[in-house]
Amino acid sequence: MEFIEIVEILSRVMEGIGVAVIAIGSLLAILRAYKLWVTKAASNDVFKLFRTGVAQAILLGLEFLVAGDIIRTVAVDPTFQSVGVLAIIVLIRTFLSFEMTLEIDGRWPWQQAPATPSEGSGGPSVPA
C-alpha cells in the first residue's frame, strides 16, 4: 500500500468519525431531552439542554471533518484549486463553530465569561 492510499484512508476515517460524532451526539441529546421531558422538567430547560447537546456534537464533529479535509488536501492533492476549496470549507466551518459557541455559551469565543459571585465580584469591598 502506498503513502497516498494510507493518507486517503486516514482522511476518510477522520471524516467518518466526524459524521459518527454528530449522529451519536445528536441521538444522546435527544435521549437526554426525552428523559427530562418524561420527568416533567420545565420545557425551557429541556429545550435548552437539547440545543446545547446537539450544538456540542456538531462542534466536535466539525473538528474531525476539518481534520479529514486538511489531511486529504495537504497530503493527497495539494493543488491551488484544492487548497482554495479547503480554505472555503474551513471558513464556512469556522463560522459555524463561532455560531455554535455563541449558541452554547451565549457569548462570542473571544469574549470573557461573565464573572460569577464566587470569583470575588460580589460587590464593593468595605474596609474594616
VENBELQUI-V352013 format. One record per backbone hydrogen bond with DSSP energy under -1.0 kcal/mol. CO is the residue of the C=O (numbers start at 1). NH is the residue of the N-H. Records with the same first field share a line. If there is no record, write none. Layout:
CO=NH + NH
This chain:
2=6
3=7
4=8
5=9
6=10
7=11
8=12
9=13
10=14
11=15
12=16
13=17
14=18
15=19
16=20
17=21
18=22
19=23
20=24
21=25
22=26
23=27
24=28
25=29
26=30
27=31
28=32
29=33
30=34
31=35
32=36
33=37
34=38
35=39
36=41
37=40
42=46
43=47
44=48
45=49
46=50
47=51
48=52
49=53
50=54
51=55
52=56
53=57
54=58
55=59
56=60
57=61
58=62
59=63
60=64
61=65
62=66
63=67
64=68
65=69
66=70
67=71
68=72
69=73
70=74
71=75
72=76 + 77
77=79
79=83
80=84
81=85
82=86
83=87
84=88
85=89
86=90
87=91
88=92
89=93
90=94
91=95
92=96
93=97
94=98
95=99
96=100
97=101
98=102
99=103
100=104
101=105
102=106
108=111
116=119
117=120
